[in-house]
Amino acid sequence: MPHLPGRLSPLLAAPCGAASPGTVAGVGIGGTRRGRLRSAAVVAPAAVATLLAGPSPAGAAPAEYDRPVSPVGVDISHPQCDAELPDDRAFAVVGVNGGSATRENPCLEEQLAWAWESNGSVDEQPVAQLYLNTANPGQVMGLVTTWPTTGATPYGDCAGENSPACSWRYGWERARESVSEVFQPAAREAGVDSLPSSYIWWLDVETENTWQVGSDVARARNRATLEGMVAYLDFRGARTGLYSTAQQWSEIVGTVPADSALVGLPSWLAGSVSLAEAVAECDQPPLVPDGEVALAQYVPDDLDRNHSCG
């Protein structure tokens, strides 16, 4: 994802993990590549021939369109504002933010309307889903204007310091602003459902954004930020999930304790480049205890696609 004016440089390098749901280091939601997905509702002659021929040879990778209705989802965000979007998809995940937790997606209204026109061919996946960028700039709080100075939290009161309490409050505020000041106005303009509780909200956890680093204490503060976001979304009656790779999650968050609000949340795993890899990713451990892998993202060419693990 390109550096945005006014955005802090990342505190973690991203050598081989998830880009934001959508960038293409192979990973990331709503990426920088553009493309067009073939219609999932049409059975191509080659697919019919494959079905009539029986099972494919051992070891052959599955093809996306080997089934009459392909369960392919697509994720998009601000990099696709000028892109030609696919006419058909089972479901869509739209980025509310513009690459960082404090920026908005400038074409959110149009993308929300497009998402709600998904065909809904995967029963376990809502046709329109959302994701939020996440971050914790507590180690450089003097360089930002959004660090909280007050507020009650499960970690005690925030008084403006770099602490779990203020980290939690930072997450709460970023989620609140994204929901009430960015998503809801755009949804109303688009004429689609503006209730936060009507969506699942994925938290995009990746090293391209600004995080605290260097110790277990830093990772605990990062975890508190995500807990604050989950708390706000829960307050609004919304469901929440987590997007990352195992490597980046380990770097940013680390081990999640049993009493964390993150326990049990579904995982959306990134990092695959083919459908075969995405299918295999569904059998990998989830990001948090008691969770399950619900989605696996793959980027075979110029568009982020998503396989439902349900």
N, C-alpha and C positions, 0 to 999 in steps of 0.2 A: 504494500500500500504506500503511495507517495507521501512524503512529508507534507503536512498541511501548515499553512501560515498560522503562527501563534500556538502551534502544538508543541508540547515538550518532547524532546528527543527521548526515545525509549530508554529505560534503565536496564533492560535486559536485551541481549542480542537474540536474534531469531534465526539460528543457523539452519535448523531443519525441522521446524514444527509447523503449527497452524498459523496461517496468516489469518487476517480477520475473516469471519465467515465471509469468503469471497475473493481474497487475493490469491494469486496463483503461485506461490512457491509450492504449488501443489495443494495448498491448503488455504482455507479462509472463507468466511461467509461473504457473499455478494461481491465477487472478485473483479479484477481489473480486466480480465479477458472478456470478449464479447462473442456471442454466437447464437445459434438458433437450434432449438431442440426439435427433432423430427416428431411428428404427431404420434402420440402414444395410442391413439384410438384406431389406427389403421394397421392392419396386419400386412406387412410387406410380403411379396411373393417368396422371397428368400426365407422368411420366417416360416411360411407355410410349408415350404419344402423341407426345412429342418425338422418340423414337427412330424411330417409324414415319414421322414427317414429314420425316426426313432432316436434313441439317446445319442448324444455327441460322444466322440472318442474320449477315453479317460484322460483327464488332465486338461481338457479344452476349457477355456474361460467362458462363462456364460455371456450371452449377448443381451443387451438391454431390451431388444425388441423381439425376443423369442416367445413372448406371451402376447395374446390378443390385446390386452390392455396393460401397458407397462406401468408399474408402480413407481414411477420416477418423479421425485420432487425437485424443485429448483430453488436456489437461494440467490437473492439479489440485494443491492443497496445502492448507495450514491454513485459508484463507478458505472452503473448501468443507466444513469439518467438519460443518456442519449443513445442507448443501445436499442436494437430491435429485439424485443423479448419474444420468447417462444409462444406460439398460439395455444399449445396444449401441454399440460403438466398435471400430475395427480394432486400436488399441493405445492404451496410456495411459502418460503420464509423470507420476510422482508426486514432489512435493517432500519431501525428507527433513527439511529445516529449517523453522523457523517464521518465516520472513521475514528472518532474519539468520543469519550463519554460526555463531553461538554459541547459537542456540535450536533446539528440536526441534518438529516438527510433532506436535501433541497427538493427532491422529487418524490417524497414520501406519499403525498396524496395520490399521484398517478399510480405508483407501485402498489398501494393498498387496493385500489380499484381493480388492478390487474390480478392481484393475488386472489381476490374473492371470486374470480372467474375460473379458477382451477377446477378440474373435472371431478375431484373427490373420489377417484377410483380406489384409494387405499383407505379402508374403513377406519383403521386405528389412527390415521393422521388427519387432523383438522385441515381444511383446505387453505386457510390463511393463518400463518404463524408469524411471530416477531422475534427479533433479537436485539439486544442492547450491547454496546461496547462497554467495557469495564476498565477500571484503573485504580491505583492508589498512589498519589503523588506525595504522601506524607513526608518522605525523606527530603523533598525539595519544596515543602509547603510555602516557603518564602517567595517562590517564583510563580505561584498561582493565586488567584483571587477566590477560588471556590472551596478552600479548605475550611471546614466548620469551626466555629469558635464557641459554640454552646450546644446543649441538647442532652437529654437523658437517653441512655442506651442500656442494653443488658450488661455492658461492661462498666457501668457507672456513668458519671457525668462527663461530657466532653467540655474541656476548657480551652481548646485551641491548640493543644500540644499534639505531638506525634504519638498517638496511643491507640490501643484497640478501640477505646470508646469513640474517639474522633474518626477513626477509620470506619467504624460501623456507621457513624452519622454521615460520613461522606458518601457511603454506598446508598443509604436511605435517600439522601438529597438528589443524587444523580438519577436514581430510579424515579423519584417523584417528579423531577423536572422533565425527564424523558416521556413519562406517561401523560402528565397533565398539561404540559406546555408544548410538547412536540407531537406526540401520537394522537391525542384526542382531537385537537383542532384539525389535524390533517384528515383523520377518519371522518369527521363531520363534513368537511368540504368534499370528500370523496363519496359521501353518501353510503358509507358502510358502517358496520357495527363499531361504535366507539367505546363500548364497555371493556375495560381491561380484563374483566373476568371471562370474556368470550374467547380469549386467546391463551396459548402457551407462550411464555416469554423465555427465550434462551439467552443466557448470559455468556457473552463471547470472552473467553479468558485466554489471552495470548500475549506473547512477549513483545509484540509490536507496540503495545501501549505501555504507559508508565507505571512501574510497580516498585515496591520496596524490595530490597535485595540484601543478601549477605549473611542471613542468619535465620534460625527457626523463629525468632521473635518477629523478624520482618515478614516471614511467610504467615505467621499468625495474624498479623495486622492486615495482610492482604485477604486472608480468609474472613476476617471481620467485615471488610468492605463488602464482600459478596453476601455475607449473612445480612447486612443492612439492606442490600438490594432485594434479597429474598423476602425480608420482613415487610418492606413496603408493598411489594407485589402481592404478598399474602394478605396484607391489610386491604388491598383492593379486590381481593377474591380471585386473583389470577393464579394460574399454574406456572411453575418455573422449571427450567432445565438448564444444563451446563454444557457448553461447547468448548472443546479443547482437544489437544492430544495428550497422551499419557506423559510424555516428556515435559511438555510445557506446563501441564498441571503440577507436576512434581516440582518444577523450578519455582513456580509462582505461589502455589498454595501448600504443597507438601501433604503430609498425612492429615486427614480430617478426623478429629476425635468423635467419639460416639454421641456426644451431647451437642454437636454442631447442628445448626438449622439446615446445613447442606446435605446431611445424611438422608439417603433415600430418594434424592432427586434423580431424574433420568439423565442419561448422558447422550450427547450428540458428538460422535468421534470423527475427527478430521484426519487427513494424511494420506488417503487412498487416491490412486490415479486410475483405477479401473473398477468396474462393477464387481469383478471377482474378488478384488481386495476388500471392497466395501462389505460384501457378504461375509467374508471371513472376519472382518472387524466387529461384526455383531456378536461374535463369540468371545471377544476380548473382555477383560474385567472393566466394569464401569469406573468412572472417575471417583466416586464416593461409595462408602459402605452402604449396603442395602439398596443400592440403585440398580438400574438396568440400562443397557445400551438400547436406545430407542431409534436412533438414526445414525447412519454412517455416510459421511460426505465423500464424494469422489470427483476428480476433475480430469476426465479423459482427454479433453481437448480445450475448448474455449468457453465452457460454461460449467458452473458449479452444479452438480447433481447430487441427489440424496436418495439413499436406499432405506426403506423402512424395515426395521428389524422385528417388527411385530408379527 
